[in-house]
């Protein structure tokens, strides 16, 4: 018996991590030829963006894909990051699970330190060629050029060649070039699409891409502001697992249990540490490295029952509503969307001790396809997710919202909605719970999914408000055409035929409309927004009421103003007390806004007071809290339909007619 | 200006006057018209035809469509007044193209302009000819021993025998078949056969059916034009000839018969001028399909819908038609009149028509 065990023991040997991944490449996402090409670029670009942000440099990234043989490509990714010191280069690119961020609780793109070395490994497996890395850390430093391969048996880098080298015109940065078997494709899952989406959520980056046909696409920077640096935090105790606790206790530098709890975790105070130790029946002064399994279990149970504050959330870096809009606009302008719903950035929440936050943006209309499912752009920590859409918490959340309430088509009120829309969802967290190491889909954690749904609904409400407004306007515009164009012509013609003077139209007009109509427009010229608000009194009486608008604070321009507002508040709320407007008369208000970018203002927010809300179209009733606080609550104000039409006492002749030619 | 023209212009001006007055008194201008729908045609026992009932609809400036139609009406009124004054006339199609210059009031289709011309007939009780508007479609052809006189475009009166003085395509029925233009002088024929398709018309001509049975053959050319229907009515009333209608056996052919015999929905305001209430349907009937074992096609969805619509059509609300329609629905088949050629080219003239016409008492 012993001899068999000996035999088996001889065969059992350590499998290196790299060997494991070599045999299970799909775990890292290299499971198809076209996907492998994208994954490699994604890993390199993620690293570049992370490095630039850590060094507080506006990222400048150049991606090139060239075809060297039928299925072989040479890929290079160059950045202007801080560079990598010479002795760290081999480990960063040639050793799996080597990285600076694995132990940090912090929002960053890369985490495990697998990605780029896996790319190098995949390249060498499929082509036999090493990766070439050039890096330079400062203007006065020499650059280094290294040829690197992964020694998969030992999970260590093999440096085939290293030379110092003068990198002209480059202050600092890194460039990796590798060969890889792959397939270059276009469409929704392509290198270009990945970079396009990366550009949307990284509006501070400038990304240039040259495809195998030599076509170059540049995504220009939409902002010069770096996202605020993310802070590193200690692990939060909730959701802690026994194994993690044990290894942390073993490795801690703190020699007493009390200090270990207090200093190695966030949100555990001196008092709370004492409380936990008492409940676990452990001595505050005990050496954490020497706790038994039994004691660890008691400690974990005590932590679980303790009341612990949620983790700090200032470690997260949301993109922010303004930049999401800018980023979308920057990249999507060619499809001329009619509406960018104000993006929603939710307050941070916590899942299993990890802070996270959700951001949502919706783009509607323009040249987006009308009868196709909406496009969902998924992002985790500013990285686009192109694969496994169906398995992702973001998709699940989109599917479970009843979009029919927000103006999109959706069969049965669930599933991916149809319509000319793009829905963007960004989940930022110190630990995004992916479904696999390939980081393609976010796991359906209830807390996260619920947050996403909430954010989608808030954003959806703005979309619905916009669509309602649009519908009301187009209905009114049709009537406007009757009274402004058709009716005057009928009057002229009939007068001519019967040989009488042209009759006055006011009676007919007010009977057709019987409403005050507010028509508005925004245009941008020579650095100013020009705003026109026209008020048509199409009621039989004269009207006197107040008009209110919410404008960007400080932008109101008094120059050349003809009709002064009664009040301009610091927060941007402006009020006009209008003079009496006689029946069928019109009043125009024209003014400018200064000091804004074109995209900062595109839709007027108009309110009216002192008039029956059903008697006015194009202005919402003034919210009750106008005088109290900001207008954020307007998301719940549903747009009003037009005043109900009088009961039609007669059948419409032209609509009652059937197809008469078929008999 | 003739008396008719005078009357037409006067009634058109009344329409404009009414619109003017409504605007002047601060109302929303509108026109009220009888609804031209299937559900609003009623049997008129005085004339034995179907006419519009009492249901009316409004064309009001409250809606864009209504407002545009009112504006177009004003333009059409002006256009007609001009033509009357200048002694011109135009086809309906020409009027449609003239509207190209009316900007906002431009017609969006010729159906729309044709319909408006009919609307004006209805409101004024004039005929579109009084408005100097003619249909561009000419009437169909006639072959048979019938003598007529027609005043030609140069004002010369020509005497024509529709069998001996015409070629194989027969006498072409002009647009205007009223007495000032066409007189019916005499005939030896005993009855009129109105035929839906050109193929069958030619077959009867080639086989000499008109001479052998003393018949006047009229080609309907599908759904017959006003002038064709008016001509048939005059043959029936003035020459006292019985009229039979010979069509395909499908839902659309039933409607052709209805418009000859009972009046079309579209022109129900002038049914008493156009319809021949004593006209009879010879076939192809639904029962012919089985009795003669004719080659058939399956009914399409559109056919079935048309048949079901006919079940709700007051013109078909009698036992005979309900039976025909239901039989056809049950068979789920339709047949062309030329399907009779299954039994040879002479079958229709030697056997089918003589058999059916004898049963109907037309042939004795």
Interface residues (C-beta under 8 A of the other chain):
Chain A: X478 X479 X481 X482 X485 X486 X487 X489 X490 X491 X493 X494 X495 X496 X497 X498 X500 X503 X504 X505 X506 X507 X508 X511 X512 X648 X650 X651 X652 X653 X654 X655 X656 X657 X658 X660 X661 X662 X663
Chain B: X12 X13 X16 X17 X19 X20 X22 X23 X24 X25 X26 X27 X28 X29 X30 X31 X32 X33 X35 X36 X37 X38 X55 X56 X57 X58 X59 X60 X61 X62 X63 X64 X65 X66 X67 X68 X69 X70 X71 X74 X75 X77 X78 X81 X104 X105 X111 X115 X223 X252 X255 X258 X259 X264 X265 X266 X306
